[in-house]
Amino acid sequence: MAGHSAAVMAPAGNNPLLRAVAAISTLAGWCSAAMIVAAVAITCEMIFVRFVLNGSTIWQTEAVVYLVVAATLIGLPYVQRLRGHVNVDLIPISLPRRARKLLAIVTLTVSCAIVALMFWYGFDYWLYAWEKGWRSDTIWGVRLWIPYLALPVGFGLYLLQLIADLVAVVLNIDHPFDLEDS
C-alpha cells in the first residue's frame, strides 16, 4: 500500500448519493463501536459477578458473542469507507491508468455480486428465523431473529458502500485503488 495513510476515506465530492452513503456508513461505524463498548462493559460485569460476587451468569456470554458478531458485520461499510480492508496493490500499481480503472470496475462489480449474494442468503436466514420463531438453546432463550438481523443489515450496508465506491470510480470522483495517476 505504497504511500497510503491510515485515514484515507472514500471521497464523496458534491454527489448527494455518495454523501448520503458516506453518512450511513459513518453511522454504521459508530453503531459498531458502541456494540464493542457494550460487549466490553458486559464482559467486565460478567467477571465481577462471577469472581467477586460468586454468582452465576445467564445471558452475558451469549450477549457478548452476538454483539461482537453484529459489530463486525455492521462495521463493514465503515471500514470500506476508510479503505481499511487488506489491500495488495502490486498489480494495480503496475497497470496503466485505463487498465487500472477497468480492473477497479471489474473488482468492485464482482465484490458487489458476492456481497449481494451474502445479503440475500443472510436476509433469507433472518426471515426463516423470524417466521419459525427460533430461540437460542440457552436459559436466556433469545429470539434469534434479533442477532441474525445483523446479517442482512451488515451486508446490505456493505453492498451500498461498494456500489457508492463503484459509482465514484465510474464518475471519476475517486481514483481506482486510491492510486494517483502516474
ABEGO torsion letter per residue (X at the ends): XBGBBAABBBBAEABAAAAAAAAAAAAAAAAAAAAAAAAAAAAAAAAAAAAAAGBBBAAAAAAAAAAAAAAAAAAAAAAAAAGABBBBAAAAAABBAAAAAAAAAAAAAAAAAAAAAAAAAAAAAAAAAAAAGBBBABAAGBBAAAAAAAAAAAAAAAAAAAAAAAAAAAAGABBBGGBBBX
